[in-house]
Amino acid sequence: MWIALLPLMAAAAFWAPEWKADTEKAKIGFSVKGLLGTVHGHFTGLKATIRWDEHDLAGSSVNASVDASTVSTGIGLRNRHVREEEQFLNASKYPTITFSSKKIVKTAGGFTAEGELKLKEVTKAVLIPFTFQPGDDHSGVFKGSFNIKREDYNIGKPGGSIGDEIKIDLEVPVTK
C-alpha cells in the first residue's frame, strides 16, 4: 500500500506549501509621473497561487493576475480613459494582467521573483524584489516594489506627457 503513495509523497516534497492571498486586503498600487504631477492608482481583483517556503525557493512560485478593469485613480473620467482607451489598458480587449514567476532567489534585502509580466498581450521578463514578513505559523505579508517601462507594454504614446516608468507597489497578506 505505501508503495502506491510514494509518487504522491515525492511530489509533495518538491513543492512548497500553498498560501492563500487575502484579496480583500491586498494592495496593488501604481504611480507614474504625469503632466500635472504624479498619478497614483490601484487595482483590485487579485487572483494568486502562491507556493512559498523560504527554505525551499526551488519549490516556491507565484502565479498572479488582476482584472485590468478594476483600475482606479480616484478620478472617474481618468479611470474611464485608462480602462477604455487603446493607448492605456483597453480592459475590454486585454482584460487580465498576469505575472508568472520562473525562479525565486534570496538577496541581501529579502528575495527576488524572476518571471514574466503580461500586459496588453506583451510579455516581458521582470524582477520583483520583495520581502516576506511572517505573522504566526499560518500567516504573513509579502511586500514588493518594481518599475516597468510603460512603452515596453504600449502604455501611452511614445514620448508624450507621461513619465517613462510606472512604479508598482505590492502588499499581499497571506494565510496557509
PyMOL commands that set and color helices and strands:
alter all, ss='L'
color gray80, all
select helices_A, chain A and resi 2-13+57-59+68-70+76-84+150-153
alter helices_A, ss='H'
color red, helices_A
select strands_A, chain A and resi 18-21+27-34+37-43+47-51+61-67+96-107+110-119+122-134+139-149+165-175
alter strands_A, ss='S'
color yellow, strands_A
deselect
rebuild
show_as cartoon
